[in-house]
Amino acid sequence: MLIQSNTLIERTEYLLEAPANLTNAVITISGKNITVDFNEAKLLGTTSFNAPNKMHGLAIKISPGSENIILKNAHISGYKIAIEADSVKNLSIINCNLSYNWRPELHSNNIREDVSDWMSYHKNDHGEWKRYGAAIYLNNCTKAFIQNNQITGVQCALLMTKCNGAEVLDNDFSFNSGLGIGMYRSSNNKIYHNKLDFNIRGYYYGKYQRGQDSSGILAFEQSSDNIFAYNSATHGGDGFFLWAGQTTMDTGLGGCNNNFIYGNDFSYASNNGVEITFSSNSVLHNRIVGCDYGIWAGYSYDSDLSDNQFAHNKTAIGIEHGQSINIAMNEFNSDRTAIKLWSAAKQSDSWIYPTKRNTQSKIYWIAANRFMNNNTVYDIMGTDTIVFSGNQKTNVINEFKLGDRISELDTTRESEALELDIQKDKRLNTIKYTTLPAQAFPQGNQEIRITAWGPYNFKYPLLWLKNIDSNQQMHFEVLGPKGKWNVGSISGYQIIAKGVDSFPSTLVAKMIDTAQQKSIQLNYTGAKFIDQFGQTKKENVEQSFAYSTFDPKNTWHVKWFAWDSATNPNTQYRAFTELLNTKPLQDTSIAALDFVWWGKIAAKLPADSFATLATSILDLKKGTYEIGITADDLVKLWVDGVEQINAWDAKNVAYDEYTHHSIQLDLNGKHEFKIVQVDNTGLATLQFYIKPINLMLSEK
């Protein structure tokens, strides 16, 4: 459909599959001074909402050269990208619901973290970010206006590349598995009064907290002079993630500079409340609670970190190789370390950036801050020229923890009375709202629960494994909307105890046999709800929800080999296969393939140029199975001597998400599995997955 004039869409539901590519859209809008009112009509790209990773295509494209376009009141779900605009002036997207579009299935879980879930933003000059999907993707747009839109259940809500002069306000981009708002080479934009909570992945409370480069807000590669004010971006991988970009790394020039980050809530990030690196920015009057680093500002310079409220962070402010930075009028309450400043004695000779810029750690003014209940107030090493003035301390354990290479440390005025006043910045006069949007969900890091499809949003029934105690008893949380629950079918577990039959509640169970398929199914009855795939479930109609695992109970025989130029698997494959018949460096038997090598395989074994040969017999009940392997760098899988996965190409490690490979096979009985993995250099990993396509609730 081509729209070239004002259009009112009939309010109904349209099932319109898009082409597999992202070139041709279901609807194209082209021209000037056009309003398209969808009138709450629904545009659906699929009927299979329980497989978001298979959604594809582009729903609406606004053509280059278009101007003064208003798109409003649309409901779009089931596509890789819902709305794309390229080189459009004065585009308005208002009051749309663009939830439940494409997102990948995540492989990190309570057992292990999977590196294929990591995101990478380093290249996007040629639309590389489109592989991540987006509810809204804007490229080279000027003065876009994005207001009152709702986007949840996607990987990335709003992505902006080379966009200037945009105003993004009053949107709810929460509970997505990647980014709330991502910006690349985008400047002079105003991002304010948005809900950007729970944009996160790569987290399991008490086990790992990687975040995997998810974030509420991302400002990347030469994004400058933006205003980020009064946004709620809590419970993200990072709350706010800013990086100067590869251009700066290669030249020492530019950066993401002069951004004004004011009045936001960046609490409960799995990593950094605010990350600002290799750039000059202002971070003022923000709330940052319960993060690993409240502000991580490595290699920042000419920056102002003032009037912020920190509490219960491991380190409130951490700066490596920073220069000319003000830290004033902040409140630090119960942070393990309040301020940590340091530098390395020597930096890598192969790194270009420090050859282009002075990267000494020096020139800090730390004044009029309040420190309460901190283990350590100042942890400093390798830093020159620090002036302390008028800082107050109450119930702190260590005031100073000083390392080597410190000079010109002026503490003569540390305890004197000092009052400062921060004047209202004139940039705040350009935004309409000066309060945070209301939050309506539980607070705290323990409330982050990442399912295979992204963060749990507290709106549907969920049986969540919280921990396994020393007696191997499994402690579950029973979460959900208003209603009642009861125990349905059980396979492979014994219920030890259960809490009340309303929500939230608890359940304790223990494994009782060695069945491959184990499951605890509960039944929910109560208010209607929207499930994790965006489907509405009716009131008082019983719905089941479950915790299921599949363990084939096999043993892997694993051997490791070192290869050289004569047996290089990249170029000398035949010689390499002969190498696998020789005596290995080491061999072992293990229950599961779950390797991530950041360095050497083991003591006296190589870190690079090695190969892994793993074999096993799996005895499986008749069914269709999904078999997955995450491997870096090369991998092949044979089942019963037949090659089923061939990822023997370095292109498979171009991005982290390319390292996971999967197939579906019909299997029955005993089958021989053989895996060969090769590491060339750097990080190496080998992780194996198998599960029935349709999880059974009991063994048949």
Buried (B, 14 or more C-beta within 10 A) or exposed (E): EEBEEEBEBEEEEBEBBBEEEBEEBBBBBBBEEBBBBBBBBBBBBBEEBEEBBEBBBBBBBBBEEBBBBBBBBBBBBBBBBBBBBBBBBBBBBBBBBBBBBBBBBBBBBBEBBBBBBBBBBEBBEEBBBBEBBBBBBBBBBBBBBBBEBBBBBBBBBBBBBBBBBBBBBBBBBBBBBBBBBBBBBBBBBBBBBBBBBBBBBBBBBEEBBBBBBBBBBBBBBBBBBBBBBBBBBBBBBBBBBBBBBEBBBEEBEBBBBBBBBBBBBBBBBBBBBBBBBBBBBBBBBBBBBBBBBBBBBBBBBBBBBBBBBBBBBBBBBBBBBBBBBBBBBBBBBBBBBBBBBBBBEEEEEEEEBBEBBEBBBBBBBBBBBBBBBBBBBBBBBBBBBBBBBBBBBEEBEEBEBEEEBBEEBEBEBBEEEBEEEEEEBEBBEEBEEBEBBEBEBEBBBEBBBBBBBBBBBBBBBBBBBBEEEEEEBBBBBBBBBEBBBEBBBBBBBEEEEBBEBEBBBEBBBBBEEEBBBBBBBBBBBBEEBBBBBBEEBEEEEEBEBBBBBBBBEBEBEBBBBBBEEEBBBBEBEEBBEEBBEEEBBEEEEEEBBBBBBEEEBEEEEBBBBBBBBBBBEBEBBEBEBBBBBBBBBBBBBBBEEEEBBEBBEEEBBEBBBBBBBBEEBEBEEEBEBBBBBBBBEEBBBBBBBBBBEEEBBEEE
